[in-house]
Amino acid sequence: MLQKDTGNGRLSADDCQALITSAIIFISVYYINYYRNYIKQISGLYLPAFLHIEIYL
């Protein structure tokens, strides 16, 4: 879907960059949401540390 016809059957540099960026964003969002479920169950002592990490992501 992202592949352009460059004549050599490979992804262009722009497509590779976009694909990598999209993958990083998707994985980051997925794990943040995944760990938020655990944050709700963890005591208040751990909450500030996780929020501090999320702010700088």
Backbone atoms as SQL, in Angstrom:
CREATE TABLE atoms (id INTEGER PRIMARY KEY, chain TEXT, resi INTEGER, resn TEXT, atom TEXT, x REAL, y REAL, z REAL);
INSERT INTO atoms VALUES
  (1, 'A', 1, 'MET', 'N', 0.833, -1.201, 0.000),
  (2, 'A', 1, 'MET', 'CA', 0.000, 0.000, 0.000),
  (3, 'A', 1, 'MET', 'C', 0.868, 1.251, 0.000),
  (4, 'A', 2, 'LEU', 'N', 1.984, 1.186, 0.729),
  (5, 'A', 2, 'LEU', 'CA', 2.889, 2.332, 0.776),
  (6, 'A', 2, 'LEU', 'C', 3.927, 2.293, -0.337),
  (7, 'A', 3, 'GLN', 'N', 3.989, 1.147, -1.024),
  (8, 'A', 3, 'GLN', 'CA', 5.042, 0.966, -2.026),
  (9, 'A', 3, 'GLN', 'C', 4.762, 1.780, -3.286),
  (10, 'A', 4, 'LYS', 'N', 5.767, 2.495, -3.738),
  (11, 'A', 4, 'LYS', 'CA', 5.667, 3.263, -4.976),
  (12, 'A', 4, 'LYS', 'C', 6.422, 2.527, -6.072),
  (13, 'A', 5, 'ASP', 'N', 6.067, 2.814, -7.310),
  (14, 'A', 5, 'ASP', 'CA', 6.736, 2.149, -8.429),
  (15, 'A', 5, 'ASP', 'C', 8.033, 2.885, -8.726),
  (16, 'A', 6, 'THR', 'N', 9.115, 2.430, -8.115),
  (17, 'A', 6, 'THR', 'CA', 10.417, 3.065, -8.329),
  (18, 'A', 6, 'THR', 'C', 11.194, 2.347, -9.423),
  (19, 'A', 7, 'GLY', 'N', 10.626, 1.273, -9.956),
  (20, 'A', 7, 'GLY', 'CA', 11.280, 0.562, -11.038),
  (21, 'A', 7, 'GLY', 'C', 12.164, -0.569, -10.564),
  (22, 'A', 8, 'ASN', 'N', 12.489, -0.591, -9.267),
  (23, 'A', 8, 'ASN', 'CA', 13.356, -1.646, -8.757),
  (24, 'A', 8, 'ASN', 'C', 12.616, -2.569, -7.789),
  (25, 'A', 9, 'GLY', 'N', 11.321, -2.333, -7.612),
  (26, 'A', 9, 'GLY', 'CA', 10.518, -3.208, -6.769),
  (27, 'A', 9, 'GLY', 'C', 10.763, -3.046, -5.286),
  (28, 'A', 10, 'ARG', 'N', 11.486, -1.997, -4.901),
  (29, 'A', 10, 'ARG', 'CA', 11.762, -1.777, -3.484),
  (30, 'A', 10, 'ARG', 'C', 11.081, -0.508, -2.998),
  (31, 'A', 11, 'LEU', 'N', 10.973, -0.374, -1.687),
  (32, 'A', 11, 'LEU', 'CA', 10.394, 0.827, -1.110),
  (33, 'A', 11, 'LEU', 'C', 11.372, 1.989, -1.267),
  (34, 'A', 12, 'SER', 'N', 10.816, 3.173, -1.508),
  (35, 'A', 12, 'SER', 'CA', 11.674, 4.350, -1.571),
  (36, 'A', 12, 'SER', 'C', 12.070, 4.750, -0.152),
  (37, 'A', 13, 'ALA', 'N', 13.052, 5.625, -0.035),
  (38, 'A', 13, 'ALA', 'CA', 13.524, 6.054, 1.285),
  (39, 'A', 13, 'ALA', 'C', 12.405, 6.737, 2.063),
  (40, 'A', 14, 'ASP', 'N', 11.600, 7.550, 1.379),
  (41, 'A', 14, 'ASP', 'CA', 10.499, 8.245, 2.048),
  (42, 'A', 14, 'ASP', 'C', 9.483, 7.256, 2.600),
  (43, 'A', 15, 'ASP', 'N', 9.189, 6.209, 1.825),
  (44, 'A', 15, 'ASP', 'CA', 8.232, 5.201, 2.283),
  (45, 'A', 15, 'ASP', 'C', 8.769, 4.461, 3.499),
  (46, 'A', 16, 'CYS', 'N', 10.047, 4.135, 3.489),
  (47, 'A', 16, 'CYS', 'CA', 10.646, 3.430, 4.624),
  (48, 'A', 16, 'CYS', 'C', 10.585, 4.302, 5.874),
  (49, 'A', 17, 'GLN', 'N', 10.899, 5.579, 5.724),
  (50, 'A', 17, 'GLN', 'CA', 10.868, 6.499, 6.864),
  (51, 'A', 17, 'GLN', 'C', 9.451, 6.608, 7.416),
  (52, 'A', 18, 'ALA', 'N', 8.476, 6.727, 6.525),
  (53, 'A', 18, 'ALA', 'CA', 7.081, 6.844, 6.954),
  (54, 'A', 18, 'ALA', 'C', 6.613, 5.571, 7.644),
  (55, 'A', 19, 'LEU', 'N', 7.018, 4.434, 7.117),
  (56, 'A', 19, 'LEU', 'CA', 6.619, 3.146, 7.687),
  (57, 'A', 19, 'LEU', 'C', 7.215, 2.966, 9.080),
  (58, 'A', 20, 'ILE', 'N', 8.498, 3.301, 9.227),
  (59, 'A', 20, 'ILE', 'CA', 9.169, 3.187, 10.522),
  (60, 'A', 20, 'ILE', 'C', 8.532, 4.135, 11.535),
  (61, 'A', 21, 'THR', 'N', 8.286, 5.374, 11.110),
  (62, 'A', 21, 'THR', 'CA', 7.676, 6.358, 12.003),
  (63, 'A', 21, 'THR', 'C', 6.297, 5.899, 12.454),
  (64, 'A', 22, 'SER', 'N', 5.495, 5.393, 11.513),
  (65, 'A', 22, 'SER', 'CA', 4.154, 4.912, 11.842),
  (66, 'A', 22, 'SER', 'C', 4.212, 3.749, 12.822),
  (67, 'A', 23, 'ALA', 'N', 5.162, 2.846, 12.607),
  (68, 'A', 23, 'ALA', 'CA', 5.299, 1.684, 13.486),
  (69, 'A', 23, 'ALA', 'C', 5.678, 2.118, 14.900),
  (70, 'A', 24, 'ILE', 'N', 6.607, 3.067, 15.008),
  (71, 'A', 24, 'ILE', 'CA', 7.039, 3.548, 16.321),
  (72, 'A', 24, 'ILE', 'C', 5.876, 4.207, 17.055),
  (73, 'A', 25, 'ILE', 'N', 5.124, 5.046, 16.340),
  (74, 'A', 25, 'ILE', 'CA', 3.984, 5.725, 16.957),
  (75, 'A', 25, 'ILE', 'C', 2.939, 4.712, 17.406),
  (76, 'A', 26, 'PHE', 'N', 2.633, 3.742, 16.541),
  (77, 'A', 26, 'PHE', 'CA', 1.623, 2.733, 16.862),
  (78, 'A', 26, 'PHE', 'C', 2.019, 1.937, 18.093),
  (79, 'A', 27, 'ILE', 'N', 3.275, 1.490, 18.134),
  (80, 'A', 27, 'ILE', 'CA', 3.754, 0.689, 19.265),
  (81, 'A', 27, 'ILE', 'C', 3.752, 1.521, 20.550),
  (82, 'A', 28, 'SER', 'N', 4.180, 2.781, 20.455),
  (83, 'A', 28, 'SER', 'CA', 4.209, 3.643, 21.633),
  (84, 'A', 28, 'SER', 'C', 2.810, 3.829, 22.205),
  (85, 'A', 29, 'VAL', 'N', 1.850, 4.151, 21.338),
  (86, 'A', 29, 'VAL', 'CA', 0.471, 4.358, 21.784),
  (87, 'A', 29, 'VAL', 'C', -0.097, 3.073, 22.373),
  (88, 'A', 30, 'TYR', 'N', 0.193, 1.950, 21.727),
  (89, 'A', 30, 'TYR', 'CA', -0.315, 0.658, 22.192),
  (90, 'A', 30, 'TYR', 'C', 0.186, 0.350, 23.598),
  (91, 'A', 31, 'TYR', 'N', 1.485, 0.528, 23.832),
  (92, 'A', 31, 'TYR', 'CA', 2.042, 0.198, 25.139),
  (93, 'A', 31, 'TYR', 'C', 1.618, 1.187, 26.215),
  (94, 'A', 32, 'ILE', 'N', 1.477, 2.468, 25.857),
  (95, 'A', 32, 'ILE', 'CA', 1.000, 3.447, 26.838),
  (96, 'A', 32, 'ILE', 'C', -0.403, 3.064, 27.299),
  (97, 'A', 33, 'ASN', 'N', -1.277, 2.735, 26.354),
  (98, 'A', 33, 'ASN', 'CA', -2.640, 2.337, 26.706),
  (99, 'A', 33, 'ASN', 'C', -2.646, 1.032, 27.481),
  (100, 'A', 34, 'TYR', 'N', -1.747, 0.116, 27.113),
  (101, 'A', 34, 'TYR', 'CA', -1.656, -1.180, 27.781),
  (102, 'A', 34, 'TYR', 'C', -1.262, -1.010, 29.242),
  (103, 'A', 35, 'TYR', 'N', -0.275, -0.165, 29.497),
  (104, 'A', 35, 'TYR', 'CA', 0.196, 0.025, 30.865),
  (105, 'A', 35, 'TYR', 'C', -0.730, 0.908, 31.690),
  (106, 'A', 36, 'ARG', 'N', -1.546, 1.741, 31.031),
  (107, 'A', 36, 'ARG', 'CA', -2.507, 2.559, 31.772),
  (108, 'A', 36, 'ARG', 'C', -3.480, 1.680, 32.547),
  (109, 'A', 37, 'ASN', 'N', -3.832, 0.527, 31.982),
  (110, 'A', 37, 'ASN', 'CA', -4.735, -0.389, 32.673),
  (111, 'A', 37, 'ASN', 'C', -4.116, -0.873, 33.975),
  (112, 'A', 38, 'TYR', 'N', -2.788, -1.069, 33.970),
  (113, 'A', 38, 'TYR', 'CA', -2.108, -1.502, 35.183),
  (114, 'A', 38, 'TYR', 'C', -1.943, -0.345, 36.160),
  (115, 'A', 39, 'ILE', 'N', -1.745, 0.852, 35.623),
  (116, 'A', 39, 'ILE', 'CA', -1.588, 2.029, 36.480),
  (117, 'A', 39, 'ILE', 'C', -2.815, 2.206, 37.366),
  (118, 'A', 40, 'LYS', 'N', -4.002, 1.931, 36.796),
  (119, 'A', 40, 'LYS', 'CA', -5.242, 2.081, 37.555),
  (120, 'A', 40, 'LYS', 'C', -5.292, 1.115, 38.733),
  (121, 'A', 41, 'GLN', 'N', -4.596, -0.019, 38.628),
  (122, 'A', 41, 'GLN', 'CA', -4.627, -1.040, 39.674),
  (123, 'A', 41, 'GLN', 'C', -3.489, -0.876, 40.684),
  (124, 'A', 42, 'ILE', 'N', -2.461, -0.118, 40.289),
  (125, 'A', 42, 'ILE', 'CA', -1.291, 0.046, 41.163),
  (126, 'A', 42, 'ILE', 'C', -1.567, 1.146, 42.183),
  (127, 'A', 43, 'SER', 'N', -0.957, 1.034, 43.343),
  (128, 'A', 43, 'SER', 'CA', -1.166, 2.032, 44.396),
  (129, 'A', 43, 'SER', 'C', -0.640, 3.400, 43.975),
  (130, 'A', 44, 'GLY', 'N', -1.038, 4.436, 44.715),
  (131, 'A', 44, 'GLY', 'CA', -0.674, 5.810, 44.397),
  (132, 'A', 44, 'GLY', 'C', 0.821, 6.079, 44.422),
  (133, 'A', 45, 'LEU', 'N', 1.603, 5.203, 45.053),
  (134, 'A', 45, 'LEU', 'CA', 3.048, 5.420, 45.115),
  (135, 'A', 45, 'LEU', 'C', 3.692, 5.311, 43.736),
  (136, 'A', 46, 'TYR', 'N', 3.150, 4.428, 42.898),
  (137, 'A', 46, 'TYR', 'CA', 3.735, 4.210, 41.579),
  (138, 'A', 46, 'TYR', 'C', 3.166, 5.168, 40.536),
  (139, 'A', 47, 'LEU', 'N', 1.986, 5.705, 40.800),
  (140, 'A', 47, 'LEU', 'CA', 1.315, 6.550, 39.810),
  (141, 'A', 47, 'LEU', 'C', 2.142, 7.767, 39.387),
  (142, 'A', 48, 'PRO', 'N', 2.699, 8.558, 40.311),
  (143, 'A', 48, 'PRO', 'CA', 3.485, 9.727, 39.894),
  (144, 'A', 48, 'PRO', 'C', 4.669, 9.371, 39.001),
  (145, 'A', 49, 'ALA', 'N', 5.310, 8.241, 39.285),
  (146, 'A', 49, 'ALA', 'CA', 6.463, 7.839, 38.480),
  (147, 'A', 49, 'ALA', 'C', 6.048, 7.515, 37.049),
  (148, 'A', 50, 'PHE', 'N', 4.933, 6.805, 36.887),
  (149, 'A', 50, 'PHE', 'CA', 4.469, 6.460, 35.541),
  (150, 'A', 50, 'PHE', 'C', 4.013, 7.708, 34.787),
  (151, 'A', 51, 'LEU', 'N', 3.331, 8.616, 35.483),
  (152, 'A', 51, 'LEU', 'CA', 2.894, 9.847, 34.829),
  (153, 'A', 51, 'LEU', 'C', 4.101, 10.671, 34.403),
  (154, 'A', 52, 'HIS', 'N', 5.129, 10.682, 35.236),
  (155, 'A', 52, 'HIS', 'CA', 6.352, 11.421, 34.924),
  (156, 'A', 52, 'HIS', 'C', 6.990, 10.868, 33.655),
  (157, 'A', 53, 'ILE', 'N', 6.981, 9.552, 33.508),
  (158, 'A', 53, 'ILE', 'CA', 7.554, 8.915, 32.315),
  (159, 'A', 53, 'ILE', 'C', 6.701, 9.243, 31.091),
  (160, 'A', 54, 'GLU', 'N', 5.373, 9.182, 31.243),
  (161, 'A', 54, 'GLU', 'CA', 4.481, 9.424, 30.103),
  (162, 'A', 54, 'GLU', 'C', 4.629, 10.838, 29.559),
  (163, 'A', 55, 'ILE', 'N', 4.831, 11.806, 30.470),
  (164, 'A', 55, 'ILE', 'CA', 4.940, 13.200, 30.040),
  (165, 'A', 55, 'ILE', 'C', 6.109, 13.386, 29.075),
  (166, 'A', 56, 'TYR', 'N', 7.199, 12.671, 29.304),
  (167, 'A', 56, 'TYR', 'CA', 8.395, 12.849, 28.484),
  (168, 'A', 56, 'TYR', 'C', 8.472, 11.900, 27.306),
  (169, 'A', 57, 'LEU', 'N', 7.426, 11.092, 27.078),
  (170, 'A', 57, 'LEU', 'CA', 7.439, 10.199, 25.910),
  (171, 'A', 57, 'LEU', 'C', 7.178, 10.995, 24.637);
